[in-house]
Amino acid sequence: MPKAMSNLEERLGYRFSNGKLLETALTHSSYSNELRTKKCTVECNERLEFLGDSVLSIIVSEYLFVEHGELPEGELTKMRAELVCGRSLSSFAKKIGLGDYMYLGNGEEKNGGRTNEKILENAFEALLAAMYLDAGAEGKQVVATFLMPLVKEALGALL
């Protein structure tokens, strides 16, 4: 069973207005599918993951464009690819203990889903989308405030 969401919100430095968005971001399809067989409907994080991928890309791209204006397009592209790849995202997720808050089906739970790199990567993207949507007009800034320390740390290792 996942830890209390308020603990995650403290780690994020952001309190959700719509807790349902956070819950959906943390719901793996295995959990959703198990509940569906019990005639319950719970949305999984796959749609949020789709949006989160774009939110992540635009924020990281803008940061690199502004902060590293001396670099040519090809170098910026390589840096962005390294920062938004699965390995980086699962590392970011681990830094905030995201796996501890996930809703997983019994099979994923037994098979180490809380530390599965792909599950963490996808949940991290979904979390960014949930923050973005929850914050409304301030969505981009809220996500950037949370995300940039992680990106800057990872970028330091690249440079």
C-alpha positions as CSV (number, residue, x, y, z in Angstrom):
1,M,0.0,0.0,0.0
2,P,1.4,3.4,-0.9
3,K,2.5,5.9,1.7
4,A,0.4,9.0,2.6
5,M,0.2,11.4,-0.3
6,S,0.8,14.4,2.0
7,N,4.4,13.1,2.4
8,L,4.9,13.1,-1.3
9,E,3.5,16.6,-1.6
10,E,6.0,17.8,0.9
11,R,8.8,16.3,-1.1
12,L,7.5,18.0,-4.2
13,G,7.1,21.3,-2.5
14,Y,3.6,21.4,-4.0
15,R,0.2,20.8,-2.6
16,F,-2.4,19.5,-5.0
17,S,-5.8,21.2,-5.2
18,N,-7.2,18.2,-7.0
19,G,-6.0,15.1,-5.2
20,K,-7.5,12.9,-7.9
21,L,-4.9,14.1,-10.4
22,L,-2.1,13.0,-8.0
23,E,-3.8,9.7,-7.4
24,T,-4.2,9.0,-11.1
25,A,-0.6,9.9,-11.8
26,L,0.5,7.3,-9.3
27,T,-1.9,4.5,-10.5
28,H,-0.2,1.9,-12.7
29,S,-2.3,0.1,-15.2
30,S,-1.9,-3.2,-13.3
31,Y,-3.8,-1.7,-10.4
32,S,-6.4,-0.2,-12.6
33,N,-6.9,-3.5,-14.4
34,E,-7.3,-5.5,-11.2
35,L,-10.0,-3.1,-10.0
36,R,-11.8,-3.3,-13.3
37,T,-12.3,-7.0,-12.9
38,K,-14.0,-6.2,-9.6
39,K,-16.4,-3.8,-11.4
40,C,-14.6,-0.7,-10.2
41,T,-13.2,1.9,-12.5
42,V,-9.9,3.7,-11.6
43,E,-8.0,5.6,-14.3
44,C,-4.4,4.7,-14.7
45,N,-1.6,7.1,-15.4
46,E,-1.0,6.4,-19.1
47,R,-2.8,9.5,-20.4
48,L,-1.0,11.8,-17.9
49,E,2.2,10.2,-18.9
50,F,1.6,11.2,-22.5
51,L,1.1,14.9,-21.5
52,G,4.0,14.8,-19.0
53,D,6.4,13.7,-21.7
54,S,5.7,17.0,-23.6
55,V,5.7,19.1,-20.4
56,L,9.1,17.7,-19.5
57,S,10.5,18.3,-23.0
58,I,9.4,21.9,-23.3
59,I,10.6,22.9,-19.9
60,V,14.0,21.2,-20.3
61,S,14.4,22.5,-23.9
62,E,13.6,26.1,-22.8
63,Y,16.0,25.9,-19.9
64,L,18.8,24.6,-22.1
65,F,18.1,27.2,-24.8
66,V,18.2,30.1,-22.4
67,E,21.0,28.9,-20.1
68,H,23.3,27.4,-22.8
69,G,22.7,29.9,-25.7
70,E,26.3,29.5,-26.8
71,L,25.8,25.9,-27.8
72,P,24.7,24.8,-31.2
73,E,21.4,23.0,-31.8
74,G,23.0,19.6,-32.1
75,E,24.7,19.9,-28.7
76,L,21.4,21.1,-27.1
77,T,19.6,18.2,-28.6
78,K,22.1,15.7,-27.2
79,M,21.9,17.3,-23.7
80,R,18.1,17.3,-23.8
81,A,18.0,13.6,-24.9
82,E,20.3,12.7,-22.0
83,L,18.2,14.6,-19.5
84,V,14.8,13.3,-20.6
85,C,15.8,9.7,-21.2
86,G,14.3,6.9,-19.2
87,R,17.4,6.4,-17.0
88,S,17.4,10.1,-15.9
89,L,13.6,10.1,-15.3
90,S,13.8,6.9,-13.2
91,S,16.7,8.4,-11.3
92,F,14.6,11.6,-10.6
93,A,11.7,9.4,-9.5
94,K,14.0,7.5,-7.1
95,K,15.3,10.7,-5.6
96,I,11.8,11.7,-4.4
97,G,10.9,8.1,-3.5
98,L,8.1,8.0,-6.0
99,G,7.8,4.2,-6.0
100,D,6.7,4.3,-2.4
101,Y,3.5,6.1,-3.4
102,M,2.5,4.1,-6.4
103,Y,-0.7,2.1,-6.7
104,L,0.3,-1.3,-8.2
105,G,-1.5,-4.5,-8.9
106,N,-0.6,-7.5,-6.9
107,G,1.7,-9.0,-9.7
108,E,3.7,-5.8,-10.1
109,E,3.9,-5.4,-6.3
110,K,5.4,-8.9,-6.0
111,N,7.7,-8.4,-9.0
112,G,9.4,-5.3,-7.6
113,G,7.3,-2.7,-9.4
114,R,8.1,0.0,-6.9
115,T,11.7,-0.1,-8.2
116,N,11.1,-0.9,-11.8
117,E,12.8,1.7,-13.9
118,K,10.1,1.8,-16.7
119,I,7.3,2.1,-14.1
120,L,9.1,4.9,-12.3
121,E,9.9,6.7,-15.5
122,N,6.3,6.7,-16.6
123,A,5.0,7.7,-13.2
124,F,7.4,10.6,-13.1
125,E,6.1,11.9,-16.4
126,A,2.5,11.4,-15.2
127,L,3.4,13.3,-12.0
128,L,4.7,16.3,-14.0
129,A,1.5,16.4,-16.1
130,A,-0.6,16.2,-12.9
131,M,1.2,19.1,-11.4
132,Y,1.0,21.0,-14.7
133,L,-2.8,20.5,-14.9
134,D,-3.5,21.1,-11.2
135,A,-1.6,24.4,-11.2
136,G,-3.6,25.9,-14.1
137,A,-2.1,29.1,-15.5
138,E,0.9,28.6,-13.3
139,G,1.5,25.0,-14.3
140,K,4.7,25.5,-16.3
141,Q,6.3,27.5,-13.5
142,V,5.2,25.0,-10.8
143,V,6.7,22.1,-12.7
144,A,9.9,24.0,-13.5
145,T,10.4,25.0,-9.9
146,F,10.2,21.3,-8.9
147,L,12.1,19.9,-11.9
148,M,15.0,22.3,-12.4
149,P,17.1,21.3,-9.3
150,L,17.0,17.7,-10.5
151,V,17.8,18.7,-14.1
152,K,20.7,21.0,-13.0
153,E,22.2,18.2,-10.9
154,A,22.0,15.8,-13.8
155,L,23.4,18.4,-16.2
156,G,26.3,19.0,-13.9
157,A,27.3,15.4,-14.4
158,L,27.1,15.8,-18.2
159,L,29.2,18.9,-18.4
